[in-house]
């Protein structure tokens, strides 16, 4: 166990923690260690990233999508229970944007049907539900450290296990099959972290993102996703460990996690205030949820126009989620998604943009951002 894994184990009072090259690799490792395979079903929200679905397909299982409710964008609990069959083996409880899933209900449903719960905390580092950290309820949880997540190691992911037998099975799997990243990949990623730290600010993000996507396609940078990952066929080098430099970067960032969370919560409160004053209908989040949002979701009247005009206005706007299985290029029929099956998720995909909350977001950034999005207030 490296020092970064030890930090995570202690922070989440877990049995063990396992670091990987990407978060989707962490989920794959968990599913393999849990014995999930052909004929099994895994339930998850129909408002997610396709990279969360790939590991399910890689192990031979079938993803089953549940529609969301419109406030926290998390699974509707009545639809969750209705989706369970005799083949259901895992519920992926995604804390969308950092809003906690209704974990009391999730755990009660899972217990009634003897189903394991894995928490998807990729967007929810530091979020709390009824005084407990998200990532401490289920049998396991996994986290992402990709560029636009709560904190970044460039790429990277972590699985935490709260079950001794699962920890042992995952450790055995890693010892037998986990590959080490190449020196070239580690070095390129370290260089990208340096560049990211030097030039990525709210006013430059939109312009840099287009350049980064072009460089990724040319193989000149290590991208978060490859073209091969838009088909449910696992690449030979997929099951790869986190590199030493990634782990060191994560270890340093974890030391500052409390300040990171406090900043996000403070900035989210300012968005609440300014957007309410601007006439937006800001949904009320239950008092027992204390989210640490990765980004601030907002429904607008014309999503595409807002995205198109943001770069010229030097405003950072995110597109999550462009479709029920983000991004828009996803061939959803290959992932068992039936158009129209999650209408609320499809509506959110059309309506929702997301606004920055990261550590380089200042109060002036938020004022500037709100001034820009005012023109897109829904009627």
WOKA-V249312 format. One line per field, one symbol per residue. ss: DSSP state (H for helix, E for strand, C for the rest). psi: psi as a letter, one per 30 degrees, with the letter a starting at -180 (. if undefined). burial: + if it has 9 or more other C-alpha atoms within 8 Angstrom, else -. A space follows every 50 residues. Layout:
ss = ???
psi = ???
burial = ???
This chain:
ss = CCHHHHHHHHHCCCCEEEEECCHHHHHHHHHHHCCCCCCCEEEEECCEEH HHHHHHHHCCCEEEEECECCCCCCECHHHHHHCCCCCEEEEEEECHHHCC CCHHHHHHHHHHHCCEEEEECCCCCCCEECCEECCCCCCEEEEECECCCC CCCECCEEEEECCHHHHHHHHHHHHHHCECCCHHHHHHHHHHHHHHHHHC CCCCHHHHHHHHHHHHHCCCCCCCCCHHHHCCCCCCCCCEECCHHHHHHH HHHHCCHHHHHHHHHHHHHHHHHHHHHCCCCCCCCCCCEECCCCCEEEEC CCHHHHHHHHCCCCCCEECCCCCCEECCCCCHHHHCCCCCCCHHHHHHHH HEEEECCCCCCCHHHHHHHHHHHHHHCCC
psi = klfeeeeeeeeghlelkkklelefeeeeeeeeffgkakflkkklkhiakf ffeeeeeefglkkkkklllfefglkkeeeeeffkaffkfkkjjkikffkk lifeeeeeeeeeghkkkkkjgfghjfkkjhfkkkfgeafllllkglegle lkgdallkkkkgkeeeeeeeeeeeeefklklleeeeeeeeeeeeeefefj leffeeeeeeeeeeeeefgfljlfklefggkhkklegeiklkleeeeeee eeeffgeeeeeeeeeeeeeeeeeeeeefgkjjkkkkffkikjkeljkkkl fieeeeeefeeefhkjklfkkflfikaffkifffggkkkffieeeeeeef fklklkglfgjleeeeeeeeeefefgkk.
burial = ---++++++--+-++++++++++++++++++++--++--+++++++++++ -++++++++++++++++++--++++++-++--++---+++++++++++++ +-+--++-++----+++++++++++++++---+++++++++++++++-++ +++++++++++++--++-++--++---+--+---++-+++-++-+----+ -+++++-+---++-++----++------++-++-----+++++--+++++ +-+------++-+++-++-+++-+++---+--------++++++++++++ +-+--++--++--++++++++++++++--+-+--+++----+-+++-+++ ++++++++--+---++++++-+++-++--
